[in-house]
Amino acid sequence: MRAGIVPTLLGTAVTGATLYMRGEELAKRSKRRGNVETMVATGLLGFGLAHVLLGGIDMFKKTE
């Protein structure tokens, strides 16, 4: 199995689930300050995108 495939799949799943559950709310940017649900959703989105990016780097870097 190629290195980086697991983090990439995990990131894709988390990002997709977050966008499915809270995508519309994140797109319109809730105007209420301190909305915990929006902050958690934004954090999960960042977590998922970071895993996709880091997993992609692992998959495409040269192995020695």
CHARMM internal coordinates of N, CA and C (Angstrom, degrees):
IC EDIT
DIST 1 N 1 CA 1.4472
DIST 1 CA 1 C 1.5312
ANGL 1 N 1 CA 1 C 107.78
DIST 1 C 2 N 1.3048
ANGL 1 CA 1 C 2 N 116.32
DIHE 1 N 1 CA 1 C 2 N 136.62
DIST 2 N 2 CA 1.4600
ANGL 1 C 2 N 2 CA 121.22
DIHE 1 CA 1 C 2 N 2 CA -179.45
DIST 2 CA 2 C 1.5224
ANGL 2 N 2 CA 2 C 110.87
DIHE 1 C 2 N 2 CA 2 C -69.00
DIST 2 C 3 N 1.3189
ANGL 2 CA 2 C 3 N 114.75
DIHE 2 N 2 CA 2 C 3 N 143.97
DIST 3 N 3 CA 1.4627
ANGL 2 C 3 N 3 CA 119.90
DIHE 2 CA 2 C 3 N 3 CA 176.11
DIST 3 CA 3 C 1.5228
ANGL 3 N 3 CA 3 C 108.78
DIHE 2 C 3 N 3 CA 3 C -66.40
DIST 3 C 4 N 1.3063
ANGL 3 CA 3 C 4 N 116.10
DIHE 3 N 3 CA 3 C 4 N 139.20
DIST 4 N 4 CA 1.4549
ANGL 3 C 4 N 4 CA 121.14
DIHE 3 CA 3 C 4 N 4 CA 176.04
DIST 4 CA 4 C 1.5089
ANGL 4 N 4 CA 4 C 115.29
DIHE 3 C 4 N 4 CA 4 C 95.27
DIST 4 C 5 N 1.3209
ANGL 4 CA 4 C 5 N 118.10
DIHE 4 N 4 CA 4 C 5 N -7.66
DIST 5 N 5 CA 1.4662
ANGL 4 C 5 N 5 CA 119.02
DIHE 4 CA 4 C 5 N 5 CA -176.91
DIST 5 CA 5 C 1.5333
ANGL 5 N 5 CA 5 C 111.23
DIHE 4 C 5 N 5 CA 5 C -71.88
DIST 5 C 6 N 1.3267
ANGL 5 CA 5 C 6 N 117.17
DIHE 5 N 5 CA 5 C 6 N -37.11
DIST 6 N 6 CA 1.4686
ANGL 5 C 6 N 6 CA 120.51
DIHE 5 CA 5 C 6 N 6 CA -178.94
DIST 6 CA 6 C 1.5316
ANGL 6 N 6 CA 6 C 111.09
DIHE 5 C 6 N 6 CA 6 C -66.78
DIST 6 C 7 N 1.3566
ANGL 6 CA 6 C 7 N 119.72
DIHE 6 N 6 CA 6 C 7 N -49.22
DIST 7 N 7 CA 1.4615
ANGL 6 C 7 N 7 CA 117.58
DIHE 6 CA 6 C 7 N 7 CA 177.62
DIST 7 CA 7 C 1.5240
ANGL 7 N 7 CA 7 C 113.21
DIHE 6 C 7 N 7 CA 7 C -62.46
DIST 7 C 8 N 1.3143
ANGL 7 CA 7 C 8 N 116.79
DIHE 7 N 7 CA 7 C 8 N -35.12
DIST 8 N 8 CA 1.4603
ANGL 7 C 8 N 8 CA 119.79
DIHE 7 CA 7 C 8 N 8 CA 179.18
DIST 8 CA 8 C 1.5240
ANGL 8 N 8 CA 8 C 111.04
DIHE 7 C 8 N 8 CA 8 C -65.35
DIST 8 C 9 N 1.3196
ANGL 8 CA 8 C 9 N 117.19
DIHE 8 N 8 CA 8 C 9 N -44.04
DIST 9 N 9 CA 1.4662
ANGL 8 C 9 N 9 CA 120.54
DIHE 8 CA 8 C 9 N 9 CA 178.00
DIST 9 CA 9 C 1.5244
ANGL 9 N 9 CA 9 C 111.43
DIHE 8 C 9 N 9 CA 9 C -66.44
DIST 9 C 10 N 1.3277
ANGL 9 CA 9 C 10 N 117.15
DIHE 9 N 9 CA 9 C 10 N -39.65
DIST 10 N 10 CA 1.4583
ANGL 9 C 10 N 10 CA 120.79
DIHE 9 CA 9 C 10 N 10 CA 177.33
DIST 10 CA 10 C 1.5230
ANGL 10 N 10 CA 10 C 110.25
DIHE 9 C 10 N 10 CA 10 C -62.17
DIST 10 C 11 N 1.3161
ANGL 10 CA 10 C 11 N 116.87
DIHE 10 N 10 CA 10 C 11 N -46.15
DIST 11 N 11 CA 1.4590
ANGL 10 C 11 N 11 CA 121.06
DIHE 10 CA 10 C 11 N 11 CA 179.51
DIST 11 CA 11 C 1.5131
ANGL 11 N 11 CA 11 C 112.41
DIHE 10 C 11 N 11 CA 11 C -63.25
DIST 11 C 12 N 1.3176
ANGL 11 CA 11 C 12 N 116.34
DIHE 11 N 11 CA 11 C 12 N -39.62
DIST 12 N 12 CA 1.4610
ANGL 11 C 12 N 12 CA 120.43
DIHE 11 CA 11 C 12 N 12 CA 178.29
DIST 12 CA 12 C 1.5269
ANGL 12 N 12 CA 12 C 110.71
DIHE 11 C 12 N 12 CA 12 C -64.30
DIST 12 C 13 N 1.3218
ANGL 12 CA 12 C 13 N 116.57
DIHE 12 N 12 CA 12 C 13 N -41.62
DIST 13 N 13 CA 1.4647
ANGL 12 C 13 N 13 CA 120.45
DIHE 12 CA 12 C 13 N 13 CA 179.61
DIST 13 CA 13 C 1.5307
ANGL 13 N 13 CA 13 C 111.36
DIHE 12 C 13 N 13 CA 13 C -65.62
DIST 13 C 14 N 1.3344
ANGL 13 CA 13 C 14 N 116.91
DIHE 13 N 13 CA 13 C 14 N -44.93
DIST 14 N 14 CA 1.4645
ANGL 13 C 14 N 14 CA 120.39
DIHE 13 CA 13 C 14 N 14 CA -179.01
DIST 14 CA 14 C 1.5256
ANGL 14 N 14 CA 14 C 110.73
DIHE 13 C 14 N 14 CA 14 C -66.45
DIST 14 C 15 N 1.3308
ANGL 14 CA 14 C 15 N 116.94
DIHE 14 N 14 CA 14 C 15 N -43.49
DIST 15 N 15 CA 1.4611
ANGL 14 C 15 N 15 CA 120.58
DIHE 14 CA 14 C 15 N 15 CA 179.58
DIST 15 CA 15 C 1.5260
ANGL 15 N 15 CA 15 C 110.69
DIHE 14 C 15 N 15 CA 15 C -63.55
DIST 15 C 16 N 1.3162
ANGL 15 CA 15 C 16 N 116.57
DIHE 15 N 15 CA 15 C 16 N -46.16
DIST 16 N 16 CA 1.4642
ANGL 15 C 16 N 16 CA 120.40
DIHE 15 CA 15 C 16 N 16 CA 179.58
DIST 16 CA 16 C 1.5208
ANGL 16 N 16 CA 16 C 112.35
DIHE 15 C 16 N 16 CA 16 C -62.37
DIST 16 C 17 N 1.3220
ANGL 16 CA 16 C 17 N 116.91
DIHE 16 N 16 CA 16 C 17 N -42.81
DIST 17 N 17 CA 1.4669
ANGL 16 C 17 N 17 CA 120.02
DIHE 16 CA 16 C 17 N 17 CA 179.84
DIST 17 CA 17 C 1.5184
ANGL 17 N 17 CA 17 C 111.41
DIHE 16 C 17 N 17 CA 17 C -66.02
DIST 17 C 18 N 1.3318
ANGL 17 CA 17 C 18 N 116.33
DIHE 17 N 17 CA 17 C 18 N -39.42
DIST 18 N 18 CA 1.4640
ANGL 17 C 18 N 18 CA 119.45
DIHE 17 CA 17 C 18 N 18 CA 179.28
DIST 18 CA 18 C 1.5211
ANGL 18 N 18 CA 18 C 111.10
DIHE 17 C 18 N 18 CA 18 C -65.81
DIST 18 C 19 N 1.3196
ANGL 18 CA 18 C 19 N 116.52
DIHE 18 N 18 CA 18 C 19 N -44.27
DIST 19 N 19 CA 1.4619
ANGL 18 C 19 N 19 CA 119.42
DIHE 18 CA 18 C 19 N 19 CA 179.40
DIST 19 CA 19 C 1.5235
ANGL 19 N 19 CA 19 C 111.63
DIHE 18 C 19 N 19 CA 19 C -66.58
DIST 19 C 20 N 1.3221
ANGL 19 CA 19 C 20 N 116.61
DIHE 19 N 19 CA 19 C 20 N -34.70
DIST 20 N 20 CA 1.4628
ANGL 19 C 20 N 20 CA 120.25
DIHE 19 CA 19 C 20 N 20 CA 178.23
DIST 20 CA 20 C 1.5278
ANGL 20 N 20 CA 20 C 110.62
DIHE 19 C 20 N 20 CA 20 C -66.14
DIST 20 C 21 N 1.3260
ANGL 20 CA 20 C 21 N 116.70
DIHE 20 N 20 CA 20 C 21 N -43.10
DIST 21 N 21 CA 1.4561
ANGL 20 C 21 N 21 CA 120.91
DIHE 20 CA 20 C 21 N 21 CA -175.71
DIST 21 CA 21 C 1.5323
ANGL 21 N 21 CA 21 C 113.04
DIHE 20 C 21 N 21 CA 21 C -80.28
DIST 21 C 22 N 1.3297
ANGL 21 CA 21 C 22 N 117.45
DIHE 21 N 21 CA 21 C 22 N -38.20
DIST 22 N 22 CA 1.4598
ANGL 21 C 22 N 22 CA 120.65
DIHE 21 CA 21 C 22 N 22 CA -171.80
DIST 22 CA 22 C 1.5155
ANGL 22 N 22 CA 22 C 113.73
DIHE 21 C 22 N 22 CA 22 C -130.02
DIST 22 C 23 N 1.3115
ANGL 22 CA 22 C 23 N 118.83
DIHE 22 N 22 CA 22 C 23 N 14.76
DIST 23 N 23 CA 1.4545
ANGL 22 C 23 N 23 CA 121.79
DIHE 22 CA 22 C 23 N 23 CA -174.77
DIST 23 CA 23 C 1.5102
ANGL 23 N 23 CA 23 C 114.12
DIHE 22 C 23 N 23 CA 23 C -59.11
DIST 23 C 24 N 1.3209
ANGL 23 CA 23 C 24 N 117.09
DIHE 23 N 23 CA 23 C 24 N -45.93
DIST 24 N 24 CA 1.4644
ANGL 23 C 24 N 24 CA 120.41
DIHE 23 CA 23 C 24 N 24 CA -178.70
DIST 24 CA 24 C 1.5311
ANGL 24 N 24 CA 24 C 110.82
DIHE 23 C 24 N 24 CA 24 C -65.55
DIST 24 C 25 N 1.3246
ANGL 24 CA 24 C 25 N 115.72
DIHE 24 N 24 CA 24 C 25 N -40.60
DIST 25 N 25 CA 1.4619
ANGL 24 C 25 N 25 CA 120.19
DIHE 24 CA 24 C 25 N 25 CA 179.78
DIST 25 CA 25 C 1.5305
ANGL 25 N 25 CA 25 C 111.08
DIHE 24 C 25 N 25 CA 25 C -65.58
DIST 25 C 26 N 1.3321
ANGL 25 CA 25 C 26 N 116.81
DIHE 25 N 25 CA 25 C 26 N -39.58
DIST 26 N 26 CA 1.4594
ANGL 25 C 26 N 26 CA 120.03
DIHE 25 CA 25 C 26 N 26 CA 178.98
DIST 26 CA 26 C 1.5205
ANGL 26 N 26 CA 26 C 111.34
DIHE 25 C 26 N 26 CA 26 C -70.04
DIST 26 C 27 N 1.3156
ANGL 26 CA 26 C 27 N 117.32
DIHE 26 N 26 CA 26 C 27 N -32.27
DIST 27 N 27 CA 1.4611
ANGL 26 C 27 N 27 CA 120.94
DIHE 26 CA 26 C 27 N 27 CA -179.08
DIST 27 CA 27 C 1.5212
ANGL 27 N 27 CA 27 C 112.07
DIHE 26 C 27 N 27 CA 27 C -69.44
DIST 27 C 28 N 1.3139
ANGL 27 CA 27 C 28 N 116.97
DIHE 27 N 27 CA 27 C 28 N -37.90
DIST 28 N 28 CA 1.4671
ANGL 27 C 28 N 28 CA 118.93
DIHE 27 CA 27 C 28 N 28 CA -178.68
DIST 28 CA 28 C 1.5273
ANGL 28 N 28 CA 28 C 111.97
DIHE 27 C 28 N 28 CA 28 C -87.17
DIST 28 C 29 N 1.3094
ANGL 28 CA 28 C 29 N 117.55
DIHE 28 N 28 CA 28 C 29 N -5.28
DIST 29 N 29 CA 1.4688
ANGL 28 C 29 N 29 CA 122.93
DIHE 28 CA 28 C 29 N 29 CA 176.51
DIST 29 CA 29 C 1.5259
ANGL 29 N 29 CA 29 C 111.16
DIHE 28 C 29 N 29 CA 29 C 52.78
DIST 29 C 30 N 1.2939
ANGL 29 CA 29 C 30 N 114.41
DIHE 29 N 29 CA 29 C 30 N 91.56
DIST 30 N 30 CA 1.4622
ANGL 29 C 30 N 30 CA 120.39
DIHE 29 CA 29 C 30 N 30 CA -178.45
DIST 30 CA 30 C 1.5271
ANGL 30 N 30 CA 30 C 110.83
DIHE 29 C 30 N 30 CA 30 C -52.82
DIST 30 C 31 N 1.3077
ANGL 30 CA 30 C 31 N 116.15
DIHE 30 N 30 CA 30 C 31 N 134.45
DIST 31 N 31 CA 1.4631
ANGL 30 C 31 N 31 CA 121.21
DIHE 30 CA 30 C 31 N 31 CA -175.51
DIST 31 CA 31 C 1.5257
ANGL 31 N 31 CA 31 C 112.59
DIHE 30 C 31 N 31 CA 31 C -84.34
DIST 31 C 32 N 1.3251
ANGL 31 CA 31 C 32 N 116.89
DIHE 31 N 31 CA 31 C 32 N -13.36
DIST 32 N 32 CA 1.4581
ANGL 31 C 32 N 32 CA 119.05
DIHE 31 CA 31 C 32 N 32 CA 178.70
DIST 32 CA 32 C 1.5155
ANGL 32 N 32 CA 32 C 109.57
DIHE 31 C 32 N 32 CA 32 C -74.87
DIST 32 C 33 N 1.2958
ANGL 32 CA 32 C 33 N 116.41
DIHE 32 N 32 CA 32 C 33 N 126.75
DIST 33 N 33 CA 1.4667
ANGL 32 C 33 N 33 CA 120.68
DIHE 32 CA 32 C 33 N 33 CA 176.78
DIST 33 CA 33 C 1.5181
ANGL 33 N 33 CA 33 C 109.15
DIHE 32 C 33 N 33 CA 33 C -77.02
DIST 33 C 34 N 1.3149
ANGL 33 CA 33 C 34 N 116.67
DIHE 33 N 33 CA 33 C 34 N 142.87
DIST 34 N 34 CA 1.4510
ANGL 33 C 34 N 34 CA 120.36
DIHE 33 CA 33 C 34 N 34 CA 176.71
DIST 34 CA 34 C 1.5101
ANGL 34 N 34 CA 34 C 114.50
DIHE 33 C 34 N 34 CA 34 C 80.59
DIST 34 C 35 N 1.3204
ANGL 34 CA 34 C 35 N 117.62
DIHE 34 N 34 CA 34 C 35 N 17.10
DIST 35 N 35 CA 1.4540
ANGL 34 C 35 N 35 CA 120.78
DIHE 34 CA 34 C 35 N 35 CA 177.91
DIST 35 CA 35 C 1.5267
ANGL 35 N 35 CA 35 C 108.24
DIHE 34 C 35 N 35 CA 35 C -73.43
DIST 35 C 36 N 1.3190
ANGL 35 CA 35 C 36 N 116.75
DIHE 35 N 35 CA 35 C 36 N 104.38
DIST 36 N 36 CA 1.4591
ANGL 35 C 36 N 36 CA 122.33
DIHE 35 CA 35 C 36 N 36 CA -172.70
DIST 36 CA 36 C 1.5280
ANGL 36 N 36 CA 36 C 111.20
DIHE 35 C 36 N 36 CA 36 C -63.64
DIST 36 C 37 N 1.3029
ANGL 36 CA 36 C 37 N 118.07
DIHE 36 N 36 CA 36 C 37 N -39.39
DIST 37 N 37 CA 1.4615
ANGL 36 C 37 N 37 CA 120.79
DIHE 36 CA 36 C 37 N 37 CA -178.71
DIST 37 CA 37 C 1.5216
ANGL 37 N 37 CA 37 C 111.27
DIHE 36 C 37 N 37 CA 37 C -62.15
DIST 37 C 38 N 1.3287
ANGL 37 CA 37 C 38 N 117.05
DIHE 37 N 37 CA 37 C 38 N -40.48
DIST 38 N 38 CA 1.4583
ANGL 37 C 38 N 38 CA 120.61
DIHE 37 CA 37 C 38 N 38 CA 178.67
DIST 38 CA 38 C 1.5203
ANGL 38 N 38 CA 38 C 110.71
DIHE 37 C 38 N 38 CA 38 C -67.85
DIST 38 C 39 N 1.3185
ANGL 38 CA 38 C 39 N 117.39
DIHE 38 N 38 CA 38 C 39 N -38.77
DIST 39 N 39 CA 1.4648
ANGL 38 C 39 N 39 CA 120.68
DIHE 38 CA 38 C 39 N 39 CA 179.03
DIST 39 CA 39 C 1.5268
ANGL 39 N 39 CA 39 C 111.11
DIHE 38 C 39 N 39 CA 39 C -66.15
DIST 39 C 40 N 1.3106
ANGL 39 CA 39 C 40 N 117.23
DIHE 39 N 39 CA 39 C 40 N -40.66
DIST 40 N 40 CA 1.4677
ANGL 39 C 40 N 40 CA 120.78
DIHE 39 CA 39 C 40 N 40 CA 178.27
DIST 40 CA 40 C 1.5274
ANGL 40 N 40 CA 40 C 110.10
DIHE 39 C 40 N 40 CA 40 C -65.90
DIST 40 C 41 N 1.3222
ANGL 40 CA 40 C 41 N 116.72
DIHE 40 N 40 CA 40 C 41 N -42.51
DIST 41 N 41 CA 1.4610
ANGL 40 C 41 N 41 CA 120.49
DIHE 40 CA 40 C 41 N 41 CA 179.08
DIST 41 CA 41 C 1.5348
ANGL 41 N 41 CA 41 C 110.87
DIHE 40 C 41 N 41 CA 41 C -62.81
DIST 41 C 42 N 1.3281
ANGL 41 CA 41 C 42 N 116.61
DIHE 41 N 41 CA 41 C 42 N -40.28
DIST 42 N 42 CA 1.4600
ANGL 41 C 42 N 42 CA 120.10
DIHE 41 CA 41 C 42 N 42 CA 177.89
DIST 42 CA 42 C 1.5208
ANGL 42 N 42 CA 42 C 110.69
DIHE 41 C 42 N 42 CA 42 C -65.30
DIST 42 C 43 N 1.3216
ANGL 42 CA 42 C 43 N 117.19
DIHE 42 N 42 CA 42 C 43 N -40.26
DIST 43 N 43 CA 1.4631
ANGL 42 C 43 N 43 CA 121.43
DIHE 42 CA 42 C 43 N 43 CA 177.02
DIST 43 CA 43 C 1.5225
ANGL 43 N 43 CA 43 C 112.07
DIHE 42 C 43 N 43 CA 43 C -63.06
DIST 43 C 44 N 1.3248
ANGL 43 CA 43 C 44 N 116.84
DIHE 43 N 43 CA 43 C 44 N -43.32
DIST 44 N 44 CA 1.4662
ANGL 43 C 44 N 44 CA 120.45
DIHE 43 CA 43 C 44 N 44 CA 177.99
DIST 44 CA 44 C 1.5242
ANGL 44 N 44 CA 44 C 111.85
DIHE 43 C 44 N 44 CA 44 C -65.13
DIST 44 C 45 N 1.3235
ANGL 44 CA 44 C 45 N 116.34
DIHE 44 N 44 CA 44 C 45 N -37.39
DIST 45 N 45 CA 1.4556
ANGL 44 C 45 N 45 CA 120.24
DIHE 44 CA 44 C 45 N 45 CA 177.50
DIST 45 CA 45 C 1.5288
ANGL 45 N 45 CA 45 C 110.01
DIHE 44 C 45 N 45 CA 45 C -63.20
DIST 45 C 46 N 1.3170
ANGL 45 CA 45 C 46 N 116.94
DIHE 45 N 45 CA 45 C 46 N -44.64
DIST 46 N 46 CA 1.4659
ANGL 45 C 46 N 46 CA 120.90
DIHE 45 CA 45 C 46 N 46 CA 177.47
DIST 46 CA 46 C 1.5179
ANGL 46 N 46 CA 46 C 112.05
DIHE 45 C 46 N 46 CA 46 C -63.90
DIST 46 C 47 N 1.3176
ANGL 46 CA 46 C 47 N 117.09
DIHE 46 N 46 CA 46 C 47 N -40.32
DIST 47 N 47 CA 1.4605
ANGL 46 C 47 N 47 CA 122.33
DIHE 46 CA 46 C 47 N 47 CA 177.20
DIST 47 CA 47 C 1.5272
ANGL 47 N 47 CA 47 C 110.52
DIHE 46 C 47 N 47 CA 47 C -59.79
DIST 47 C 48 N 1.3117
ANGL 47 CA 47 C 48 N 116.36
DIHE 47 N 47 CA 47 C 48 N -46.32
DIST 48 N 48 CA 1.4642
ANGL 47 C 48 N 48 CA 120.39
DIHE 47 CA 47 C 48 N 48 CA -179.96
DIST 48 CA 48 C 1.5124
ANGL 48 N 48 CA 48 C 112.48
DIHE 47 C 48 N 48 CA 48 C -65.55
DIST 48 C 49 N 1.3189
ANGL 48 CA 48 C 49 N 116.95
DIHE 48 N 48 CA 48 C 49 N -44.14
DIST 49 N 49 CA 1.4689
ANGL 48 C 49 N 49 CA 120.26
DIHE 48 CA 48 C 49 N 49 CA 179.91
DIST 49 CA 49 C 1.5217
ANGL 49 N 49 CA 49 C 111.45
DIHE 48 C 49 N 49 CA 49 C -66.11
DIST 49 C 50 N 1.3284
ANGL 49 CA 49 C 50 N 117.72
DIHE 49 N 49 CA 49 C 50 N -36.16
DIST 50 N 50 CA 1.4662
ANGL 49 C 50 N 50 CA 120.47
DIHE 49 CA 49 C 50 N 50 CA 176.97
DIST 50 CA 50 C 1.5221
ANGL 50 N 50 CA 50 C 110.76
DIHE 49 C 50 N 50 CA 50 C -63.94
DIST 50 C 51 N 1.3225
ANGL 50 CA 50 C 51 N 117.55
DIHE 50 N 50 CA 50 C 51 N -40.62
DIST 51 N 51 CA 1.4643
ANGL 50 C 51 N 51 CA 120.26
DIHE 50 CA 50 C 51 N 51 CA 178.35
DIST 51 CA 51 C 1.5249
ANGL 51 N 51 CA 51 C 111.53
DIHE 50 C 51 N 51 CA 51 C -66.48
DIST 51 C 52 N 1.3191
ANGL 51 CA 51 C 52 N 117.18
DIHE 51 N 51 CA 51 C 52 N -38.58
DIST 52 N 52 CA 1.4670
ANGL 51 C 52 N 52 CA 119.86
DIHE 51 CA 51 C 52 N 52 CA 177.47
DIST 52 CA 52 C 1.5267
ANGL 52 N 52 CA 52 C 109.48
DIHE 51 C 52 N 52 CA 52 C -62.86
DIST 52 C 53 N 1.3113
ANGL 52 CA 52 C 53 N 116.96
DIHE 52 N 52 CA 52 C 53 N -45.71
DIST 53 N 53 CA 1.4595
ANGL 52 C 53 N 53 CA 121.22
DIHE 52 CA 52 C 53 N 53 CA -179.10
DIST 53 CA 53 C 1.5282
ANGL 53 N 53 CA 53 C 111.70
DIHE 52 C 53 N 53 CA 53 C -64.08
DIST 53 C 54 N 1.3195
ANGL 53 CA 53 C 54 N 117.64
DIHE 53 N 53 CA 53 C 54 N -49.57
DIST 54 N 54 CA 1.4606
ANGL 53 C 54 N 54 CA 120.31
DIHE 53 CA 53 C 54 N 54 CA -177.69
DIST 54 CA 54 C 1.5341
ANGL 54 N 54 CA 54 C 111.83
DIHE 53 C 54 N 54 CA 54 C -68.26
DIST 54 C 55 N 1.3125
ANGL 54 CA 54 C 55 N 117.19
DIHE 54 N 54 CA 54 C 55 N -37.46
DIST 55 N 55 CA 1.4648
ANGL 54 C 55 N 55 CA 120.04
DIHE 54 CA 54 C 55 N 55 CA 175.88
DIST 55 CA 55 C 1.5174
ANGL 55 N 55 CA 55 C 111.59
DIHE 54 C 55 N 55 CA 55 C -65.60
DIST 55 C 56 N 1.3356
ANGL 55 CA 55 C 56 N 116.73
DIHE 55 N 55 CA 55 C 56 N -38.92
DIST 56 N 56 CA 1.4654
ANGL 55 C 56 N 56 CA 120.68
DIHE 55 CA 55 C 56 N 56 CA 176.95
DIST 56 CA 56 C 1.5155
ANGL 56 N 56 CA 56 C 111.92
DIHE 55 C 56 N 56 CA 56 C -64.07
DIST 56 C 57 N 1.3156
ANGL 56 CA 56 C 57 N 117.05
DIHE 56 N 56 CA 56 C 57 N -39.12
DIST 57 N 57 CA 1.4611
ANGL 56 C 57 N 57 CA 120.45
DIHE 56 CA 56 C 57 N 57 CA 176.66
DIST 57 CA 57 C 1.5185
ANGL 57 N 57 CA 57 C 110.22
DIHE 56 C 57 N 57 CA 57 C -63.02
DIST 57 C 58 N 1.3304
ANGL 57 CA 57 C 58 N 117.26
DIHE 57 N 57 CA 57 C 58 N -44.02
DIST 58 N 58 CA 1.4693
ANGL 57 C 58 N 58 CA 120.71
DIHE 57 CA 57 C 58 N 58 CA 178.10
DIST 58 CA 58 C 1.5237
ANGL 58 N 58 CA 58 C 111.99
DIHE 57 C 58 N 58 CA 58 C -61.42
DIST 58 C 59 N 1.3228
ANGL 58 CA 58 C 59 N 117.02
DIHE 58 N 58 CA 58 C 59 N -38.77
DIST 59 N 59 CA 1.4610
ANGL 58 C 59 N 59 CA 119.91
DIHE 58 CA 58 C 59 N 59 CA -177.58
DIST 59 CA 59 C 1.5320
ANGL 59 N 59 CA 59 C 112.22
DIHE 58 C 59 N 59 CA 59 C -69.88
DIST 59 C 60 N 1.3160
ANGL 59 CA 59 C 60 N 117.01
DIHE 59 N 59 CA 59 C 60 N -34.85
DIST 60 N 60 CA 1.4608
ANGL 59 C 60 N 60 CA 119.15
DIHE 59 CA 59 C 60 N 60 CA -172.01
DIST 60 CA 60 C 1.5245
ANGL 60 N 60 CA 60 C 114.80
DIHE 59 C 60 N 60 CA 60 C -101.12
DIST 60 C 61 N 1.3236
ANGL 60 CA 60 C 61 N 117.81
DIHE 60 N 60 CA 60 C 61 N -2.87
DIST 61 N 61 CA 1.4620
ANGL 60 C 61 N 61 CA 117.56
DIHE 60 CA 60 C 61 N 61 CA 177.71
DIST 61 CA 61 C 1.5256
ANGL 61 N 61 CA 61 C 109.31
DIHE 60 C 61 N 61 CA 61 C -79.56
DIST 61 C 62 N 1.3279
ANGL 61 CA 61 C 62 N 115.23
DIHE 61 N 61 CA 61 C 62 N 155.16
DIST 62 N 62 CA 1.4605
ANGL 61 C 62 N 62 CA 119.55
DIHE 61 CA 61 C 62 N 62 CA -179.02
DIST 62 CA 62 C 1.5208
ANGL 62 N 62 CA 62 C 109.95
DIHE 61 C 62 N 62 CA 62 C -72.63
DIST 62 C 63 N 1.3059
ANGL 62 CA 62 C 63 N 116.07
DIHE 62 N 62 CA 62 C 63 N 137.14
DIST 63 N 63 CA 1.4662
ANGL 62 C 63 N 63 CA 120.92
DIHE 62 CA 62 C 63 N 63 CA 175.15
DIST 63 CA 63 C 1.5096
ANGL 63 N 63 CA 63 C 108.26
DIHE 62 C 63 N 63 CA 63 C -94.60
DIST 63 C 64 N 1.3020
ANGL 63 CA 63 C 64 N 114.93
DIHE 63 N 63 CA 63 C 64 N 140.37
DIST 64 N 64 CA 1.4755
ANGL 63 C 64 N 64 CA 118.82
DIHE 63 CA 63 C 64 N 64 CA -177.99
DIST 64 CA 64 C 1.4892
ANGL 64 N 64 CA 64 C 111.33
DIHE 63 C 64 N 64 CA 64 C -101.64
END
COOR INIT
IC SEED 1 N 1 CA 1 C
IC BUILD
